[in-house]
Amino acid sequence: MEQATWQVKGMTCEHCVRAVTKAVQSVTGTADVRVDLKSGRLVFKYQPGTDLEQIKANIEDAGYEVA
Ligand SMILES: [Cu+2]
């Protein structure tokens, strides 16, 4: 598996953390999703071929910004 580290802007509470986590997990091929509220850091693993653009779109649809 590959690993990605992204920066997510706009998270303010645990609800946001759950929303972002879900947004990533809903895309097939992702695993070990971790979100740090304080730093805004999102780390997840994914299998080659996973649709990263879809993950980004899901996060943005949930109301957050991927830097
Ligand atoms: Cu929140």
N, CA, C, O and the ligand as a Tripos MOL2 file, in Angstrom:
@<TRIPOS>MOLECULE
protein
  269   267    68     0     0
PROTEIN
NO_CHARGES

@<TRIPOS>ATOM
      1 N           0.8400   -1.2130    0.0000 N.3       1 MET1
      2 CA          0.0000    0.0000    0.0000 C.3       1 MET1
      3 C           0.8660    1.2500    0.0000 C.2       1 MET1
      4 O           1.9750    1.2740    0.5340 O.2       1 MET1
      5 N           0.3240    2.2700   -0.6100 N.am      2 GLU2
      6 CA          0.9830    3.5770   -0.6060 C.3       2 GLU2
      7 C           0.4390    4.3650    0.5720 C.2       2 GLU2
      8 O          -0.5900    4.0150    1.1510 O.2       2 GLU2
      9 N           1.1440    5.4310    0.9150 N.am      3 GLN3
     10 CA          0.6380    6.2940    1.9800 C.3       3 GLN3
     11 C           0.5980    7.7350    1.5030 C.2       3 GLN3
     12 O           1.5130    8.2150    0.8350 O.2       3 GLN3
     13 N          -0.4750    8.4060    1.8580 N.am      4 ALA4
     14 CA         -0.6170    9.8190    1.5000 C.3       4 ALA4
     15 C          -0.7190   10.6530    2.7720 C.2       4 ALA4
     16 O          -1.2950   10.2160    3.7680 O.2       4 ALA4
     17 N          -0.1630   11.8410    2.7270 N.am      5 THR5
     18 CA         -0.3100   12.8090    3.8110 C.3       5 THR5
     19 C          -0.8160   14.1090    3.2000 C.2       5 THR5
     20 O          -0.1440   14.7360    2.3810 O.2       5 THR5
     21 N          -1.9960   14.4880    3.6100 N.am      6 TRP6
     22 CA         -2.6000   15.7160    3.0810 C.3       6 TRP6
     23 C          -2.8720   16.6660    4.2340 C.2       6 TRP6
     24 O          -2.9260   16.2730    5.3990 O.2       6 TRP6
     25 N          -3.0410   17.9280    3.8710 N.am      7 GLN7
     26 CA         -3.4050   18.9440    4.8430 C.3       7 GLN7
     27 C          -4.8630   19.3340    4.5810 C.2       7 GLN7
     28 O          -5.2290   19.6820    3.4580 O.2       7 GLN7
     29 N          -5.6830   19.2720    5.6230 N.am      8 VAL8
     30 CA         -7.1030   19.6020    5.4670 C.3       8 VAL8
     31 C          -7.4200   20.8450    6.2890 C.2       8 VAL8
     32 O          -7.1290   20.9110    7.4830 O.2       8 VAL8
     33 N          -8.0140   21.8130    5.6330 N.am      9 LYS9
     34 CA         -8.3610   23.0620    6.3130 C.3       9 LYS9
     35 C          -9.8430   23.1050    6.6320 C.2       9 LYS9
     36 O         -10.6630   22.6050    5.8630 O.2       9 LYS9
     37 N         -10.1870   23.7000    7.7620 N.am     10 GLY10
     38 CA        -11.5770   23.9460    8.0990 C.3      10 GLY10
     39 C         -12.1380   23.0470    9.1810 C.2      10 GLY10
     40 O         -13.3070   23.1790    9.5440 O.2      10 GLY10
     41 N         -11.3240   22.1260    9.7110 N.am     11 MET11
     42 CA        -11.8170   21.2390   10.7650 C.3      11 MET11
     43 C         -11.7280   21.9510   12.1140 C.2      11 MET11
     44 O         -10.7040   22.5400   12.4600 O.2      11 MET11
     45 N         -12.8270   21.8820   12.8660 N.am     12 THR12
     46 CA        -12.8560   22.5790   14.1550 C.3      12 THR12
     47 C         -13.1860   21.6830   15.3420 C.2      12 THR12
     48 O         -12.9960   22.0890   16.4880 O.2      12 THR12
     49 N         -13.6730   20.4790   15.0900 N.am     13 CYS13
     50 CA        -14.0830   19.6310   16.2130 C.3      13 CYS13
     51 C         -14.0650   18.1570   15.8020 C.2      13 CYS13
     52 O         -13.7260   17.8170   14.6690 O.2      13 CYS13
     53 N         -14.4320   17.3040   16.7400 N.am     14 GLU14
     54 CA        -14.4150   15.8570   16.4820 C.3      14 GLU14
     55 C         -15.4050   15.4580   15.3860 C.2      14 GLU14
     56 O         -15.1960   14.4770   14.6730 O.2      14 GLU14
     57 N         -16.4680   16.2230   15.2670 N.am     15 HIS15
     58 CA        -17.4270   15.9430   14.1910 C.3      15 HIS15
     59 C         -16.7390   16.0880   12.8450 C.2      15 HIS15
     60 O         -16.9340   15.2690   11.9470 O.2      15 HIS15
     61 N         -15.9440   17.1210   12.7120 N.am     16 CYS16
     62 CA        -15.2110   17.3520   11.4620 C.3      16 CYS16
     63 C         -14.2510   16.2010   11.1970 C.2      16 CYS16
     64 O         -14.1220   15.7360   10.0640 O.2      16 CYS16
     65 N         -13.5840   15.7490   12.2450 N.am     17 VAL17
     66 CA        -12.6410   14.6430   12.1030 C.3      17 VAL17
     67 C         -13.3650   13.4130   11.5770 C.2      17 VAL17
     68 O         -12.8660   12.7160   10.6930 O.2      17 VAL17
     69 N         -14.5460   13.1520   12.1280 N.am     18 ARG18
     70 CA        -15.3130   11.9810   11.6770 C.3      18 ARG18
     71 C         -15.7790   12.1440   10.2380 C.2      18 ARG18
     72 O         -15.7650   11.1910    9.4590 O.2      18 ARG18
     73 N         -16.1930   13.3610    9.8930 N.am     19 ALA19
     74 CA        -16.6830   13.6200    8.5320 C.3      19 ALA19
     75 C         -15.5620   13.4120    7.5090 C.2      19 ALA19
     76 O         -15.7810   12.8280    6.4470 O.2      19 ALA19
     77 N         -14.3670   13.8930    7.8400 N.am     20 VAL20
     78 CA        -13.2420   13.7420    6.9210 C.3      20 VAL20
     79 C         -12.8250   12.2720    6.8440 C.2      20 VAL20
     80 O         -12.5230   11.7560    5.7680 O.2      20 VAL20
     81 N         -12.8130   11.6180    7.9830 N.am     21 THR21
     82 CA        -12.4590   10.1920    8.0070 C.3      21 THR21
     83 C         -13.4030    9.3860    7.1180 C.2      21 THR21
     84 O         -12.9680    8.5440    6.3320 O.2      21 THR21
     85 N         -14.6870    9.6530    7.2550 N.am     22 LYS22
     86 CA        -15.7020    8.9770    6.4470 C.3      22 LYS22
     87 C         -15.5150    9.2590    4.9680 C.2      22 LYS22
     88 O         -15.6480    8.3670    4.1300 O.2      22 LYS22
     89 N         -15.2030   10.5130    4.6550 N.am     23 ALA23
     90 CA        -15.0350   10.9270    3.2580 C.3      23 ALA23
     91 C         -13.9220   10.1240    2.5960 C.2      23 ALA23
     92 O         -13.9950    9.7950    1.4120 O.2      23 ALA23
     93 N         -12.8950    9.8160    3.3770 N.am     24 VAL24
     94 CA        -11.7840    9.0260    2.8320 C.3      24 VAL24
     95 C         -12.1720    7.5500    2.7750 C.2      24 VAL24
     96 O         -11.9640    6.8800    1.7640 O.2      24 VAL24
     97 N         -12.7380    7.0580    3.8730 N.am     25 GLN25
     98 CA        -13.0650    5.6310    3.9550 C.3      25 GLN25
     99 C         -14.1000    5.1970    2.9290 C.2      25 GLN25
    100 O         -14.1610    4.0240    2.5610 O.2      25 GLN25
    101 N         -14.9080    6.1360    2.4690 N.am     26 SER26
    102 CA        -15.9760    5.7750    1.5320 C.3      26 SER26
    103 C         -15.4340    5.4420    0.1410 C.2      26 SER26
    104 O         -16.1600    4.9240   -0.7080 O.2      26 SER26
    105 N         -14.1670    5.7400   -0.0810 N.am     27 VAL27
    106 CA        -13.5640    5.4050   -1.3770 C.3      27 VAL27
    107 C         -12.8520    4.0510   -1.2670 C.2      27 VAL27
    108 O         -12.0130    3.8530   -0.3870 O.2      27 VAL27
    109 N         -13.1860    3.1480   -2.1440 N.am     28 THR28
    110 CA        -12.6160    1.8030   -2.1380 C.3      28 THR28
    111 C         -11.1020    1.8410   -2.2940 C.2      28 THR28
    112 O         -10.5740    2.5530   -3.1480 O.2      28 THR28
    113 N         -10.4130    1.0710   -1.4630 N.am     29 GLY29
    114 CA         -8.9660    0.9620   -1.5810 C.3      29 GLY29
    115 C          -8.2100    1.6960   -0.4950 C.2      29 GLY29
    116 O          -6.9860    1.5940   -0.4120 O.2      29 GLY29
    117 N          -8.9300    2.4430    0.3460 N.am     30 THR30
    118 CA         -8.2680    3.1890    1.4180 C.3      30 THR30
    119 C          -8.2670    2.3810    2.7160 C.2      30 THR30
    120 O          -9.1200    1.5200    2.9320 O.2      30 THR30
    121 N          -7.2830    2.6820    3.5770 N.am     31 ALA31
    122 CA         -7.1750    1.9960    4.8640 C.3      31 ALA31
    123 C          -6.3980    2.8730    5.8370 C.2      31 ALA31
    124 O          -5.7140    3.8160    5.4380 O.2      31 ALA31
    125 N          -6.5160    2.5450    7.1170 N.am     32 ASP32
    126 CA         -5.7450    3.2220    8.1670 C.3      32 ASP32
    127 C          -5.8500    4.7410    8.0780 C.2      32 ASP32
    128 O          -4.8390    5.4430    8.0490 O.2      32 ASP32
    129 N          -7.0670    5.2300    8.0360 N.am     33 VAL33
    130 CA         -7.2710    6.6790    7.9240 C.3      33 VAL33
    131 C          -7.0710    7.3320    9.2910 C.2      33 VAL33
    132 O          -7.7100    6.9510   10.2710 O.2      33 VAL33
    133 N          -6.1960    8.2990    9.3400 N.am     34 ARG34
    134 CA         -5.9560    9.0210   10.5840 C.3      34 ARG34
    135 C          -6.0350   10.5220   10.3240 C.2      34 ARG34
    136 O          -5.4490   11.0420    9.3750 O.2      34 ARG34
    137 N          -6.7710   11.1940   11.1870 N.am     35 VAL35
    138 CA         -6.9240   12.6460   11.0560 C.3      35 VAL35
    139 C          -6.5330   13.2870   12.3760 C.2      35 VAL35
    140 O          -7.0290   12.9090   13.4360 O.2      35 VAL35
    141 N          -5.6360   14.2630   12.2980 N.am     36 ASP36
    142 CA         -5.2530   14.9950   13.4970 C.3      36 ASP36
    143 C          -5.9000   16.3790   13.4520 C.2      36 ASP36
    144 O          -5.5880   17.2110   12.6000 O.2      36 ASP36
    145 N          -6.7990   16.5870   14.3870 N.am     37 LEU37
    146 CA         -7.5800   17.8340   14.3930 C.3      37 LEU37
    147 C          -6.6870   19.0610   14.5540 C.2      37 LEU37
    148 O          -6.8450   20.0530   13.8410 O.2      37 LEU37
    149 N          -5.7700   18.9870   15.4760 N.am     38 LYS38
    150 CA         -4.9500   20.1480   15.8100 C.3      38 LYS38
    151 C          -4.0850   20.6100   14.6280 C.2      38 LYS38
    152 O          -4.0040   21.8010   14.3270 O.2      38 LYS38
    153 N          -3.4580   19.6630   13.9870 N.am     39 SER39
    154 CA         -2.5560   20.0280   12.8870 C.3      39 SER39
    155 C          -3.2620   20.0500   11.5310 C.2      39 SER39
    156 O          -2.7370   20.5940   10.5600 O.2      39 SER39
    157 N          -4.4600   19.4550   11.4720 N.am     40 GLY40
    158 CA         -5.1710   19.3710   10.2050 C.3      40 GLY40
    159 C          -4.5920   18.3210    9.2770 C.2      40 GLY40
    160 O          -4.8820   18.3040    8.0810 O.2      40 GLY40
    161 N          -3.7850   17.4630    9.8270 N.am     41 ARG41
    162 CA         -3.1100   16.4840    8.9870 C.3      41 ARG41
    163 C          -3.9500   15.2210    8.7950 C.2      41 ARG41
    164 O          -4.4890   14.6530    9.7440 O.2      41 ARG41
    165 N          -4.0370   14.8140    7.5540 N.am     42 LEU42
    166 CA         -4.7450   13.5890    7.1890 C.3      42 LEU42
    167 C          -3.7250   12.6060    6.6310 C.2      42 LEU42
    168 O          -3.0030   12.9150    5.6840 O.2      42 LEU42
    169 N          -3.6750   11.4310    7.2230 N.am     43 VAL43
    170 CA         -2.7770   10.3840    6.7320 C.3      43 VAL43
    171 C          -3.6140    9.1430    6.4550 C.2      43 VAL43
    172 O          -4.4220    8.7290    7.2870 O.2      43 VAL43
    173 N          -3.4170    8.5580    5.2870 N.am     44 PHE44
    174 CA         -4.1370    7.3140    4.9950 C.3      44 PHE44
    175 C          -3.3230    6.4620    4.0380 C.2      44 PHE44
    176 O          -2.4310    6.9440    3.3400 O.2      44 PHE44
    177 N          -3.6540    5.1990    4.0300 N.am     45 LYS45
    178 CA         -3.0100    4.2790    3.1130 C.3      45 LYS45
    179 C          -3.9910    3.9570    1.9940 C.2      45 LYS45
    180 O          -5.2060    4.0330    2.1730 O.2      45 LYS45
    181 N          -3.4500    3.6000    0.8500 N.am     46 TYR46
    182 CA         -4.3290    3.2690   -0.2690 C.3      46 TYR46
    183 C          -3.6350    2.3000   -1.2170 C.2      46 TYR46
    184 O          -2.4100    2.2690   -1.3370 O.2      46 TYR46
    185 N          -4.4560    1.5260   -1.8710 N.am     47 GLN47
    186 CA         -3.9300    0.5850   -2.8500 C.3      47 GLN47
    187 C          -3.7030    1.3130   -4.1650 C.2      47 GLN47
    188 O          -4.4120    2.2680   -4.4820 O.2      47 GLN47
    189 N          -2.7080    0.8580   -4.9350 N.am     48 PRO48
    190 CA         -2.4660    1.4730   -6.2420 C.3      48 PRO48
    191 C          -3.7530    1.4640   -7.0630 C.2      48 PRO48
    192 O          -4.4800    0.4710   -7.0820 O.2      48 PRO48
    193 N          -4.0220    2.5600   -7.7280 N.am     49 GLY49
    194 CA         -5.2350    2.6410   -8.5400 C.3      49 GLY49
    195 C          -6.4050    3.2940   -7.8260 C.2      49 GLY49
    196 O          -7.4380    3.5600   -8.4410 O.2      49 GLY49
    197 N          -6.2520    3.5540   -6.5280 N.am     50 THR50
    198 CA         -7.3170    4.2220   -5.7830 C.3      50 THR50
    199 C          -7.5480    5.6280   -6.3440 C.2      50 THR50
    200 O          -6.6080    6.3370   -6.7050 O.2      50 THR50
    201 N          -8.8130    6.0040   -6.4050 N.am     51 ASP51
    202 CA         -9.1870    7.2800   -6.9970 C.3      51 ASP51
    203 C          -8.9680    8.4330   -5.9980 C.2      51 ASP51
    204 O          -9.8660    8.7950   -5.2380 O.2      51 ASP51
    205 N          -7.7820    8.9800   -6.0230 N.am     52 LEU52
    206 CA         -7.4400   10.0490   -5.0690 C.3      52 LEU52
    207 C          -8.2370   11.3210   -5.3320 C.2      52 LEU52
    208 O          -8.5500   12.0680   -4.4050 O.2      52 LEU52
    209 N          -8.5610   11.5610   -6.5900 N.am     53 GLU53
    210 CA         -9.3660   12.7490   -6.9040 C.3      53 GLU53
    211 C         -10.7530   12.6410   -6.2850 C.2      53 GLU53
    212 O         -11.3470   13.6370   -5.8720 O.2      53 GLU53
    213 N         -11.2640   11.3940   -6.2290 N.am     54 GLN54
    214 CA        -12.5730   11.1800   -5.6140 C.3      54 GLN54
    215 C         -12.5000   11.4470   -4.1110 C.2      54 GLN54
    216 O         -13.4310   12.0040   -3.5300 O.2      54 GLN54
    217 N         -11.4110   11.0550   -3.4950 N.am     55 ILE55
    218 CA        -11.2400   11.3070   -2.0620 C.3      55 ILE55
    219 C         -11.2360   12.8040   -1.8010 C.2      55 ILE55
    220 O         -11.8960   13.2990   -0.8880 O.2      55 ILE55
    221 N         -10.4770   13.5100   -2.6250 N.am     56 LYS56
    222 CA        -10.3980   14.9580   -2.4780 C.3      56 LYS56
    223 C         -11.7830   15.5980   -2.6630 C.2      56 LYS56
    224 O         -12.1780   16.4860   -1.9070 O.2      56 LYS56
    225 N         -12.4990   15.1300   -3.6730 N.am     57 ALA57
    226 CA        -13.8330   15.6680   -3.9410 C.3      57 ALA57
    227 C         -14.7770   15.3950   -2.7670 C.2      57 ALA57
    228 O         -15.5790   16.2530   -2.4000 O.2      57 ALA57
    229 N         -14.6800   14.2020   -2.1800 N.am     58 ASN58
    230 CA        -15.5380   13.8670   -1.0360 C.3      58 ASN58
    231 C         -15.2630   14.7900    0.1450 C.2      58 ASN58
    232 O         -16.1870   15.2470    0.8180 O.2      58 ASN58
    233 N         -13.9950   15.0560    0.3860 N.am     59 ILE59
    234 CA        -13.6220   15.9260    1.5060 C.3      59 ILE59
    235 C         -14.1640   17.3280    1.2590 C.2      59 ILE59
    236 O         -14.6820   17.9740    2.1700 O.2      59 ILE59
    237 N         -14.0400   17.7890    0.0260 N.am     60 GLU60
    238 CA        -14.5100   19.1350   -0.2890 C.3      60 GLU60
    239 C         -16.0310   19.2080   -0.2580 C.2      60 GLU60
    240 O         -16.6010   20.2180    0.1530 O.2      60 GLU60
    241 N         -16.6860   18.1330   -0.6930 N.am     61 ASP61
    242 CA        -18.1370   18.0870   -0.6210 C.3      61 ASP61
    243 C         -18.6130   18.1270    0.8260 C.2      61 ASP61
    244 O         -19.7000   18.6270    1.1150 O.2      61 ASP61
    245 N         -17.7950   17.5980    1.7310 N.am     62 ALA62
    246 CA        -18.1540   17.5960    3.1590 C.3      62 ALA62
    247 C         -17.9290   18.9790    3.7740 C.2      62 ALA62
    248 O         -18.3200   19.2250    4.9150 O.2      62 ALA62
    249 N         -17.3040   19.8720    3.0210 N.am     63 GLY63
    250 CA        -17.1610   21.2540    3.4820 C.3      63 GLY63
    251 C         -15.7680   21.6560    3.9210 C.2      63 GLY63
    252 O         -15.5980   22.6770    4.5880 O.2      63 GLY63
    253 N         -14.7690   20.8690    3.5580 N.am     64 TYR64
    254 CA        -13.3950   21.1770    3.9840 C.3      64 TYR64
    255 C         -12.5170   21.3880    2.7640 C.2      64 TYR64
    256 O         -12.8750   21.0430    1.6380 O.2      64 TYR64
    257 N         -11.3790   21.9550    3.0230 N.am     65 GLU65
    258 CA        -10.4760   22.2750    1.9210 C.3      65 GLU65
    259 C          -9.2220   21.4280    2.0320 C.2      65 GLU65
    260 O          -8.6220   21.3170    3.1020 O.2      65 GLU65
    261 N          -8.8360   20.8350    0.9170 N.am     66 VAL66
    262 CA         -7.5850   20.0650    0.8890 C.3      66 VAL66
    263 C          -6.5030   20.9660    0.3130 C.2      66 VAL66
    264 O          -6.6050   21.4540   -0.8120 O.2      66 VAL66
    265 N          -5.4640   21.1710    1.1160 N.am     67 ALA67
    266 CA         -4.3860   22.0640    0.6760 C.3      67 ALA67
    267 C          -3.3990   21.2980   -0.1820 C.2      67 ALA67
    268 O          -2.4160   21.8710   -0.6540 O.2      67 ALA67
    269 CU        -16.5190   20.1220   13.5460 Cu       68 CU68
@<TRIPOS>BOND
     1     1     2 1
     2     2     3 1
     3     3     4 2
     4     3     5 am
     5     5     6 1
     6     6     7 1
     7     7     8 2
     8     7     9 am
     9     9    10 1
    10    10    11 1
    11    11    12 2
    12    11    13 am
    13    13    14 1
    14    14    15 1
    15    15    16 2
    16    15    17 am
    17    17    18 1
    18    18    19 1
    19    19    20 2
    20    19    21 am
    21    21    22 1
    22    22    23 1
    23    23    24 2
    24    23    25 am
    25    25    26 1
    26    26    27 1
    27    27    28 2
    28    27    29 am
    29    29    30 1
    30    30    31 1
    31    31    32 2
    32    31    33 am
    33    33    34 1
    34    34    35 1
    35    35    36 2
    36    35    37 am
    37    37    38 1
    38    38    39 1
    39    39    40 2
    40    39    41 am
    41    41    42 1
    42    42    43 1
    43    43    44 2
    44    43    45 am
    45    45    46 1
    46    46    47 1
    47    47    48 2
    48    47    49 am
    49    49    50 1
    50    50    51 1
    51    51    52 2
    52    51    53 am
    53    53    54 1
    54    54    55 1
    55    55    56 2
    56    55    57 am
    57    57    58 1
    58    58    59 1
    59    59    60 2
    60    59    61 am
    61    61    62 1
    62    62    63 1
    63    63    64 2
    64    63    65 am
    65    65    66 1
    66    66    67 1
    67    67    68 2
    68    67    69 am
    69    69    70 1
    70    70    71 1
    71    71    72 2
    72    71    73 am
    73    73    74 1
    74    74    75 1
    75    75    76 2
    76    75    77 am
    77    77    78 1
    78    78    79 1
    79    79    80 2
    80    79    81 am
    81    81    82 1
    82    82    83 1
    83    83    84 2
    84    83    85 am
    85    85    86 1
    86    86    87 1
    87    87    88 2
    88    87    89 am
    89    89    90 1
    90    90    91 1
    91    91    92 2
    92    91    93 am
    93    93    94 1
    94    94    95 1
    95    95    96 2
    96    95    97 am
    97    97    98 1
    98    98    99 1
    99    99   100 2
   100    99   101 am
   101   101   102 1
   102   102   103 1
   103   103   104 2
   104   103   105 am
   105   105   106 1
   106   106   107 1
   107   107   108 2
   108   107   109 am
   109   109   110 1
   110   110   111 1
   111   111   112 2
   112   111   113 am
   113   113   114 1
   114   114   115 1
   115   115   116 2
   116   115   117 am
   117   117   118 1
   118   118   119 1
   119   119   120 2
   120   119   121 am
   121   121   122 1
   122   122   123 1
   123   123   124 2
   124   123   125 am
   125   125   126 1
   126   126   127 1
   127   127   128 2
   128   127   129 am
   129   129   130 1
   130   130   131 1
   131   131   132 2
   132   131   133 am
   133   133   134 1
   134   134   135 1
   135   135   136 2
   136   135   137 am
   137   137   138 1
   138   138   139 1
   139   139   140 2
   140   139   141 am
   141   141   142 1
   142   142   143 1
   143   143   144 2
   144   143   145 am
   145   145   146 1
   146   146   147 1
   147   147   148 2
   148   147   149 am
   149   149   150 1
   150   150   151 1
   151   151   152 2
   152   151   153 am
   153   153   154 1
   154   154   155 1
   155   155   156 2
   156   155   157 am
   157   157   158 1
   158   158   159 1
   159   159   160 2
   160   159   161 am
   161   161   162 1
   162   162   163 1
   163   163   164 2
   164   163   165 am
   165   165   166 1
   166   166   167 1
   167   167   168 2
   168   167   169 am
   169   169   170 1
   170   170   171 1
   171   171   172 2
   172   171   173 am
   173   173   174 1
   174   174   175 1
   175   175   176 2
   176   175   177 am
   177   177   178 1
   178   178   179 1
   179   179   180 2
   180   179   181 am
   181   181   182 1
   182   182   183 1
   183   183   184 2
   184   183   185 am
   185   185   186 1
   186   186   187 1
   187   187   188 2
   188   187   189 am
   189   189   190 1
   190   190   191 1
   191   191   192 2
   192   191   193 am
   193   193   194 1
   194   194   195 1
   195   195   196 2
   196   195   197 am
   197   197   198 1
   198   198   199 1
   199   199   200 2
   200   199   201 am
   201   201   202 1
   202   202   203 1
   203   203   204 2
   204   203   205 am
   205   205   206 1
   206   206   207 1
   207   207   208 2
   208   207   209 am
   209   209   210 1
   210   210   211 1
   211   211   212 2
   212   211   213 am
   213   213   214 1
   214   214   215 1
   215   215   216 2
   216   215   217 am
   217   217   218 1
   218   218   219 1
   219   219   220 2
   220   219   221 am
   221   221   222 1
   222   222   223 1
   223   223   224 2
   224   223   225 am
   225   225   226 1
   226   226   227 1
   227   227   228 2
   228   227   229 am
   229   229   230 1
   230   230   231 1
   231   231   232 2
   232   231   233 am
   233   233   234 1
   234   234   235 1
   235   235   236 2
   236   235   237 am
   237   237   238 1
   238   238   239 1
   239   239   240 2
   240   239   241 am
   241   241   242 1
   242   242   243 1
   243   243   244 2
   244   243   245 am
   245   245   246 1
   246   246   247 1
   247   247   248 2
   248   247   249 am
   249   249   250 1
   250   250   251 1
   251   251   252 2
   252   251   253 am
   253   253   254 1
   254   254   255 1
   255   255   256 2
   256   255   257 am
   257   257   258 1
   258   258   259 1
   259   259   260 2
   260   259   261 am
   261   261   262 1
   262   262   263 1
   263   263   264 2
   264   263   265 am
   265   265   266 1
   266   266   267 1
   267   267   268 2
@<TRIPOS>SUBSTRUCTURE
     1 MET1         2 RESIDUE 1 A MET
     2 GLU2         6 RESIDUE 1 A GLU
     3 GLN3        10 RESIDUE 1 A GLN
     4 ALA4        14 RESIDUE 1 A ALA
     5 THR5        18 RESIDUE 1 A THR
     6 TRP6        22 RESIDUE 1 A TRP
     7 GLN7        26 RESIDUE 1 A GLN
     8 VAL8        30 RESIDUE 1 A VAL
     9 LYS9        34 RESIDUE 1 A LYS
    10 GLY10       38 RESIDUE 1 A GLY
    11 MET11       42 RESIDUE 1 A MET
    12 THR12       46 RESIDUE 1 A THR
    13 CYS13       50 RESIDUE 1 A CYS
    14 GLU14       54 RESIDUE 1 A GLU
    15 HIS15       58 RESIDUE 1 A HIS
    16 CYS16       62 RESIDUE 1 A CYS
    17 VAL17       66 RESIDUE 1 A VAL
    18 ARG18       70 RESIDUE 1 A ARG
    19 ALA19       74 RESIDUE 1 A ALA
    20 VAL20       78 RESIDUE 1 A VAL
    21 THR21       82 RESIDUE 1 A THR
    22 LYS22       86 RESIDUE 1 A LYS
    23 ALA23       90 RESIDUE 1 A ALA
    24 VAL24       94 RESIDUE 1 A VAL
    25 GLN25       98 RESIDUE 1 A GLN
    26 SER26      102 RESIDUE 1 A SER
    27 VAL27      106 RESIDUE 1 A VAL
    28 THR28      110 RESIDUE 1 A THR
    29 GLY29      114 RESIDUE 1 A GLY
    30 THR30      118 RESIDUE 1 A THR
    31 ALA31      122 RESIDUE 1 A ALA
    32 ASP32      126 RESIDUE 1 A ASP
    33 VAL33      130 RESIDUE 1 A VAL
    34 ARG34      134 RESIDUE 1 A ARG
    35 VAL35      138 RESIDUE 1 A VAL
    36 ASP36      142 RESIDUE 1 A ASP
    37 LEU37      146 RESIDUE 1 A LEU
    38 LYS38      150 RESIDUE 1 A LYS
    39 SER39      154 RESIDUE 1 A SER
    40 GLY40      158 RESIDUE 1 A GLY
    41 ARG41      162 RESIDUE 1 A ARG
    42 LEU42      166 RESIDUE 1 A LEU
    43 VAL43      170 RESIDUE 1 A VAL
    44 PHE44      174 RESIDUE 1 A PHE
    45 LYS45      178 RESIDUE 1 A LYS
    46 TYR46      182 RESIDUE 1 A TYR
    47 GLN47      186 RESIDUE 1 A GLN
    48 PRO48      190 RESIDUE 1 A PRO
    49 GLY49      194 RESIDUE 1 A GLY
    50 THR50      198 RESIDUE 1 A THR
    51 ASP51      202 RESIDUE 1 A ASP
    52 LEU52      206 RESIDUE 1 A LEU
    53 GLU53      210 RESIDUE 1 A GLU
    54 GLN54      214 RESIDUE 1 A GLN
    55 ILE55      218 RESIDUE 1 A ILE
    56 LYS56      222 RESIDUE 1 A LYS
    57 ALA57      226 RESIDUE 1 A ALA
    58 ASN58      230 RESIDUE 1 A ASN
    59 ILE59      234 RESIDUE 1 A ILE
    60 GLU60      238 RESIDUE 1 A GLU
    61 ASP61      242 RESIDUE 1 A ASP
    62 ALA62      246 RESIDUE 1 A ALA
    63 GLY63      250 RESIDUE 1 A GLY
    64 TYR64      254 RESIDUE 1 A TYR
    65 GLU65      258 RESIDUE 1 A GLU
    66 VAL66      262 RESIDUE 1 A VAL
    67 ALA67      266 RESIDUE 1 A ALA
    68 CU68       269 GROUP 0 **** ****
